[in-house]
Amino acid sequence: MAGPLQGIRVIEFSQIIAGPVSGVLLSDLGADVIKVEPPWGDPWRAGGGMRISDTESKVFISVNRGKRSVSLNLASDEGRSIVHRLVSNADVVTVNHRADVLPKLGIDYETLRRVKPDIIYSEITAFGRDGPFANNPGYDLLMQGLTGIMASEGVLEGYKSGDTTVNDGVPRYLLATPMVDFATGYSVVQSVCAALFYRERTGKGQKVETSLFANALTIQAHSLTDIENAPAPGTVFVNDELPLLRNAGLTYPEIDDIYRERRPFPFAVFIYYRSYQTADQVITLGCLSEPMRKKAADCLGIEDIRFNDDYDPATEESRQFAIDLAHRVEEIMRGKPSTDWIRIFQKAGVPAAPVLYVEEMLDHEQSHAVGMIIEQQHPVGGRVRGPGPLSKWSESPPEAVRTSPGRGEHTREVLSEAGYTAAEIKDFHDSEFAWTG
């Protein structure tokens, strides 16, 4: 069965991560995603770490599966003419270029809406099109730094590899995944699907904008929300103390120490919602409700006065009790191996899991049980395994249709579908207006 977006054609002018992530997800849902690349290809083909060849990198493969690639020279009139013909038969366009570049390439919204009046045009920017940062470039790293993710979650010990340490003394960015890029890609899919639904009802296309900045703020809603009648200690610190500390010339680590002192430490749940060293490995324990925490306390064989009706968390005695109990539980957890603790907690209905490396998920029984690990054959990389469609549907299930494309691999195929003759396509290639792979 075909996915729910079967028959929807997406022209992707996006590169690096955020935009391409949305293309993968739309493809999984059944859309025909055509990635239009410049003559040199998406910059991420040869960037972002491990490279398989001059035109293929691990990160490019991971965020571009399911697409067809067309390589065009949009600096030429002929290249722009080809694009406009492709757009005339499309439903969605996704872009993430600077505002001043879009008109030069002939792929700005005003131009393309004249080509296809009901087009859904999804634009990703760094900071949005308004405000003092509107024209600034921006990436996931900058957003983590600017919006507080790095300050809240980044540790100061730096990156360690053997005897080498770099980035020491300043907060490091969250390296495991570009969270802002991926969140932005997800939001594009949400917006595109909603815009398609709106067009289905009204017949009207539209431009939909989002930004890395907006998504970085959205995923921090818990910390960012400020309540007038109950101001958060972190907000009070930022408003009252931070300007004075910066003017006094304190170093970042010195300011960070004070910031963390001011922020409330969740002692009430900290022993029930954290990672632990056991006798052999490390596990996580996750209890956010009072009934669940009581079950965990029973499993640990401890008495927690914070469950009592007369407990007052504001006293120094209560704070010290929480600290002492946390250390005591750490010792208790070291008394049994991980498998024993997980069996004990799970038998009581308490959420617990081992701490693993992401690479272990490739062969993990749960990953395969829910169909999250797919296998494809890549012409350069050979067998490629990675995450598949992230949702299940009873009537129109998503499907990973192909691996990531080579640069211009589908130029001939797509242009032929658009009505160009074999002779015209050959002439485009010979004249360097298009590359046919």
N, C-alpha and C positions, 0 to 999 in steps of 0.2 A: 504493500500500500504506500501511496505517496504521502509526503508530509503536508501539513495544513497550508503551506505557502506555495504549493505546486502551481506553476503558471505565473508566479511573480518573478520578474527579472530585476536584479539589482546591479547597477553599474557602480563599482567601487573605485573611487579616486583616493583612497586612504592608504597610509603607509605607517610603518613602525608597528605600534601595538594596538592602541585603543580602537581605531577604526577597523583594522583587520579582524580583531576579536569579534566585532559585531557581524562581520561578513561570514565568519565560521558558523556562528549561531543561526544566522538567517539561512545559510545553506543547509544546516542540519534540519531546519524546519521545512525544507523543500524548495526554497527559492533558488533560482539560477543566478549565481553571483559571478559577475564578470569583473575581474580585477584589471583595471587599465594602468599599466606601468609605463614609465618613461623608458627611453632607449637603454639606460643603464640599470633599470630595474628598481624595485623597492629597495631603499637603502638598507633595510633590515636583512636583505638576502645575504649580505656579507658582513653583518654586524652582530653585536650582542653576544659575543662569546664564541662557543664551539662552532667551527665551520666544517662542513662536509666537502664542499668544493668552493670554487670562486663565486658561484652564484647561489649557493645553498648554505644556510646556517640552521642550527637546531631550532633557534627561536623563530625563524621565518617559517619553517615547516610546521611548528606548533600552532601558529596563529593564522595560517593561510590554507588549511586543508579545505576541500570541498569546492574550490573556486576554479574558474577558468581564467587564464592569463592572456591579455592582449597587450602588445607592446607598441605604443604609438608616440610619435613626435608631436606633442601638442603645441610646440613653438611654430609649427608650420600651418598654413591655411588648410592644407590637405588633411593633416592629422586632426585638426579641430572639426573639419567637415565630417570625417569618419565618426568621431565621437558623437556629433549631433545626430547622425543617422542612428547610431546605437541607442542614444537616449530617446529618440522618437518611438522606439519600440520597447521602452523600459517602464518600470513602475516606480522605482526608487533609485536615487543617487545618494551616495555617501561621500563626503569630502572632509579633509582635515588639513587644508593648506592655509597659509596666511591670506588675509583678506585682499591684499594688493596683488597676490598671485592669481587668484581665481579668474578675474576678468581677462588677464593676459592669456590664460590657457583656454578661455572660452567655456569655463565650467562653473561660472557663478550662477546664482539662482535666477537672476533676472534674465540672463541669456537662455538658460535651459528651460525656463517656464514658457518662453516664447516657442521653443522647439516642441515641448510637451506640456500643455497647460495644466494637466492634472498630475504632474510629477510630484512625488514625495521627495523632498530634498532635505537630507539630514546632514547638518554641519557640526563638526567638532572643532572647538577652538581651545586655546590654552586657558584664557581668562574671561572669555565672553567678548562681545563686540563693543561694550561700553566701559567707561571708567578709565582711570589713569593707567591701568595695566593692559588695556585692550589690544595694543599692538605688540606687546612683548611676547617673545617665544616662551614656551614652557613645556616641561616634561614631568613625568611621574615624580622624579627626585625633587624637583623644585616645589611641587605641590605638597609632598610629604614635609618638606622643610617649612614652607610658608604657612600652611594651614594648621600646624601643630601636631601632625602625626608623628614626626620625627622626635619632637620634644617630649611627647607623651610616652612613646613606645620605644624609641631608639636608645640603646645602651651606649655608655661612654667608653667602654673598654676597647673599642676598635675591633677590627677584623684580624684574626690570628690565623697564620698558616705556618706551622712549624715554629721556628724561632722568630719569625717576622710578624710585627704588628703594625698596622697602618690605621689611620683615622682615630688615633687615641686621643681622648680628652674632649672630643666633640661628639654629638649624637650621630650615630650611623643610621642610614636609611634601612628600611625593611627590605632585605635583599631577596628573600625567598620568592616573592612575586611582586610585580608592579601593580599593587592593589588599586591605585587610582585609575590606571589605564584600563584594567579589567572592569572595574565598576562603571567606567564611562562606556565601554563597549556594551555592557548589559543594558545600560540606560538607553543607548541608541536603539537596540532591538525593541525595547518596551515602547519607545516613542514611535518607531516605524510601524509596528503592528497596530498601535492605536490610530496613527494617521491613515493607515490603509483601511481600518474599520470606518473612520470618519468619511473617507472618500467613497467607501461602499454605500454609505447612507446619503451623502450629499453630492457626490460627483466632483468634489473639489480637492485638488492637491494643495500642498502647503510646504513652507519651509519650517523645519524643526531644528532648533539649536540646543546644544548642551556644551559643557566645557569640562576640562579636567578640574578646574577650580571648583565648580559647582558640585561635582561628584565627590571631591575630597572633603568638602564641608558636609555633604549629605551623609556620608558614611561615619561621620563623627557627631551625629545628632545628639547622642547621649551626653557627650561632654560639652557640646556647643550650646545646648539649650540653657537659657538663663531665666530664672523665676524671680520676679520682683520681691515676693514675700519670703523667699528662702534663697538668698544669693549663695552660690557655691563658693567654697573657700578659694578655689583656683581663680575664680573671677575676681574676688576681692583682692587677691594677691596681685593679679595683673593690673588692676585699676589703681591700687594704693601703694604697693611696694615696688613693683618691677621698674617703673621709671626712675625711682630714687636709686635703686641698686645699679642700674645701667649707668646712670650719671656718675655714680661713685666709682665706676671703673672695675667692678667685680668681674672676675672671669666667668665664662659660661659654666664650668663645673660648680663654682661657688654659688651662682644664681640657681642652678639646677637643684642643688642640695636644699636650698631654702624653699624652692617651689614644691619639692616633694614633701617637705615637712608640713607645708600649709595644706596640701591636698589631703582629703580624708583617706585614711587607710582602712580598707574594708575588713577589720579584724573579725567582725561578726560572722563573716562567711569565709575568711581566708583559709582556714584549715579545711573547709569543705569544698573549695573551688580553686584548685591549684594542682601543680605537679609535685610528685614525691619520689625520692630515691627509696627503693625497696632493697631487699637483701641482694638483688642481682641487677635489676634494671630500673627504669623510671616509668611511672604510670601517672595518669591524670585522674582526678576525682572531681566530679561536677555536680554540685547540689546547690540550687538557687532557691529552693522553697524550704520553708520551715519543716514540714513533714519529712522531706528528703534528708535534711541535715540531721534530724533526730535518728533516722534509720542509720545514717553513716556513723553517728556517735555510738550507737549500739554495737555496730560492727567493730568499732575501734575499742570498745570497752571503756569509754570515758564518760565522766559527768561534766556537762557544760552548763554553768550557771546562767548562761545567756538565754536559756530556754525558760527561766523562771519569770513569773509575772512581775516580780518586784525588781528585775534587773535594770540598772541604770548605766547605760553605756558611756555617760559623760564623766564618770569618776576616774581618778587615776588608778584606783584599785582594779576597776574593770579593764582598763587598758593593759595593766600589767598582767592580769589574769589571762587575757587573750594572747599576749606575747608568750607567757610561760606555757600555755596550753599548746600553742603552735609548735614550740620546741619539743614538747613531750610527745606530740603526735608524730613528729618527724622521727623520733627514736622508735616509736611503736611500729611505724611503717617499715623501718629497716630490719625488723625482726622476722619478716616473712618474704619469700620471693614473689615476684610480680604475679605469676599465674595463680598463686594461692589467694592473694589479695583481690584480684579481679574476680575469682570464683566466689569469694565471700561477699563482695559488694553486689555482684550481679544476682546472686541468690536472694539478697535482701531487696532487690529492685533499685539499687543505688547506681547511678551512672558512673562507670569507670572504664578506662581504656589504656592500653600501653602507649608509650611515646615512641613513635617510629620515624624513620626517614621517609621522605616523600617517594624516593625511588623504590622503597619496599611495597608501595601500593600497586606497582605493576603486576605483582604476582600474589597480591593479598586476596584471600578468599572472598572478602566482602566486596572488593572492587569488581571481581568477576561475577559474583552472584547478582549484582544489580546492573551488569552490562556496561560498566563505566570504562573498562579498558578495551579498546578496539585495536585491531591489527590491520595495517595496510602495507602494500608493497610500493616502495618509493624507487623511482628509476635510478637515483643516485645513492640514496641512503640505505637501500635494501629494506629489510623488515622494519617498519616503524610502528611502535606501540605507544599509545597515549590515551588521554581522556576522550570519550565519545560523547554523543548527545546527552544533555544533562536532565532531560525530562522524558517521561514515558506517557504515551497517549494510547487510548483504547481503540480509536478509530483511524487516526492518521499519524502513525508514529514517525518521529524524526529519524533521519538516517545520515550517516557519514558517507557521502557518495564517492569521494575521491580524495587522494592525498594532495598535498600542496603542489601547485603547478610550476613548471619551469618557466623562465621569463619568455613571454611571447608564445608559449606552447600552443595556445588555442587561437592565435591571431587568424590564421587561415580559416579555421572552422567557424569562428564567430563572424568574420567578415563575409564569408559565403552565406551564412544564415541571414545576414543583413541585406543580401541581394547583390553583392559585388561579384563580378565574374573572376574566373581564375586568372585571366590576363590582367585585370585591374589590380588584383591582389599582388601579382608578381611585379607589376609596375610600382606599386606602393613600396614593396620591399627593395627593389632595385634603386628607387629614388630616396630611400631612407626616411620615408614617411611612416612606415610600419615595419615591424620585424616579425617574421613568421616562424620563429623558434629554430 
